Amino acid sequence: MSNSAKQHPIKAIINFRTLTADAVVTAAVNIAGTVYNNPKFAGASPPPVDQATLKSANDALASAIGAAVDGGKKAIAQKKAQKEVVVKLLEQLAHYAEANCKDDMTIFVSSGFTAKSSIRNTTPPVSESIKKIAPGPDSGQILLSLMNYPGAASYEIRWAPVGDGGVPGAWTIQAIGKIIKSPTTISGLKPGTNLCVSGTCGEEGRWLFRLG
């Protein structure tokens, strides 16, 4: 199954909230040393956060980290709050780098931020009518995502166990309605049974999919 690639604007990885407070301090120091007075951003508007503001907030975070070493609840809460202050400043600078790098990766990375992958891998649908099939949360379930057909008034899914010779047995019918944004759960299936699944689009009466 091949993947299609699509080019997207440069975006920064801004996962600073997932980092430890110490790691945020280090990241802020590194970024401050590259995003400010960067000749590659010559001609751009000034950064939304000045260097002194970032340094002051980061120094306060470093102090809060030290104060929280003893495990006091108040000190830990202060460290968490100050980390959020620094994270928000870094996010503003990240968006500044995105907006002023002229979609040039060399210029962007010179800011000190890391770019998200510019290639988005898109897994093709199972067929022209089935977006995705996945196991359900419980045994005997599958999650079925349908492709959207503009103008469809309703959708219907039918499924049947496949017997000898590939002949479907008795069909079970489930009406979906018009909204298919969320996967539809098919339940009551016997594990290990081959299943034939089909569906119809209420307005046009076309087959949406059929799987053995």
N, C-alpha and C positions, 0 to 999 in steps of 0.2 A: 504494500500500500504506500504510494508515494505521497510526499507532502508538497504543497505549493508554497512559494515564498513571495512575500509582499514587503516592499520597502516602506518604512515608517519614519517620521521625524525623530530626531535624536531626543531621547528622554533619559533623565538621570535616575540612577538607582537611589532611592531615598528611604532606605530601610533602617534609618538611624534609631527608631524606637525599638527595634529588635536587638540592638547592640547593648552591651553593658555600659554603665555610666563612664567607666574608664576608657572604653573604646570610643565613646562619643567625644570625650576630651581630646583624645589623640587625633580623631578625624577632623575635629574643628581646628586644631593647630596646623595640621597638614594642609587643609583647604585654605586657611587664612594666609598661608605662605605662598599660595599660587593664584588664587582668584583675584586678590587685590594687586593693583599696579601691574596688571598683566598686559604686556604690549600687544598680545593677540586680540585683546578686546578694545584696542584703541578706537576711539570714535563712538563707542557705545555709551549709553547713559550710565551714571554712577550706580554701583551696586545698591540694592534696596536696604542693605545693612552695612553700616560703615565698620571699618576694621576695629575701632576702639570699642564699639558696642559688642561685637562678637568676642573680643578678648575679655572684656569685663564679665560677660555672661559665662564664658568658659572658665575664667578664674574662679568665679563664684561656684561653679559646678565642682571644680577640683577641690575647693575648700569644703563643700558639702559632702564630698566623698570621704574626705578625711574625718569629718565630724561624725559620720555614720558608721565608722569602723566598730564602735562599741555596741552597735545593734539597737540603739535607742529608737523608739517608734517615731518620735518627733524629728530626729535627725534623718532617719530613713525617708520620711515623708518629704522633708526639705530637699533631699538629694533627688528624689523622683521628680519633684516640681521643677527644680532647677535644670534637670536633664531635659525636661519638656521645653523649657525656654530656649535652650541651645539647639535642640532638634528643630524647632520652628524657625529659628534664624538660618540654620543650614538649609532647610527646605526652600526658604526664600531665595537664598543664593543659588541653589540648584536650578530653580526656575529661571533665574536671571541668566545663568550660563546657557540654558536651553534656548532662551529667547534671543540671545546675542551671539551665538556661535556660528550663525549663517549656515546651519546644517553642515558644518565642516567638522568632522570628527577630531581632526588634529587640534583645532581651536578649542573644541569642547573639553577634551581630556586635559588640556593645559590648565583648566580651571581647578583641577584636583578632584573633580567628581568622576564617578564611573558611569559609563553609559549602559543602558539596557541594550540587549541584543536588538539590532535594527531589522532583523529578519524574524518575522512571525511565522512559525510553522503551523499550517492549518491542515488538520486531518480531513481528508475528503469524506463525504457522507458514505454510508454503507452502500447506498444506491441512490438513484435520482429522487427517491421518495422517502428514504429512511436516513435520518441524520445520524442516529447513534443507537446502539443496543448495548446495554450493560447489565450485569447481575444486579438483582434487587438486594435490599438489606437483609431479607430473610430467605431461607431455603424455599424453593418453589416459586420464586419471583424473578421477573426481568423488568428492566426499565427501558421503555421504548420512546425515543424522541422522533417525531415526524417532521418532515420538511413542510414548510408553510406554502400553501397555495393561495395567492391573492384572490379574494372574492368567494372563497369557500364558505358556505353557510354552516357546515358541521363536518365532523370526521367520525369515522367508525372503524373500530378494530375488530377483526375476527381471527380466532386461532383454533387449531385442532391438532391433536396428536397424529403423527404420521405412522401408519401401520405398514405391514408387509407390502412390498411393491411400490412404496411411496405414495400410497393412497391415503388422503386425510380422513380422519374419523369424524365424529360429531363436532360441529362448530359451536364455539362460544362467542357471543357477540357483546361488545362493550361500546356504548356511545361515548364520544369524547366531547362533543359540543364544538364551539367555534374557537375557543382559546386553547392553543397547544404549546404555550411557551415552556411549560414544565413537562418533564418526562411523564409518561403514563405508566402506571404500575400494572403489570399483568400478574395475577396471583393464582394460587391453587394448581401450579404445574407440578408434574411428577419429575423429580430430578432424573436425568439420564434419558428422558424421552425426547425424540426428535419432534420438532414443532413446526407446523405450517402456519404462518401468520399472514393475514391480508387485511387490507383496509380500503374504505371508500371515502371519497370526498363528496359530502352531501349535495353540493350544488351541481357539480359536473359529473358525478358518478364514475369517476376514473379510479383505476386501481392505484393505490398509493405504494404498496409494496407487496411482495410475496416472497417468503423465505421457506426453504425446506429445513 
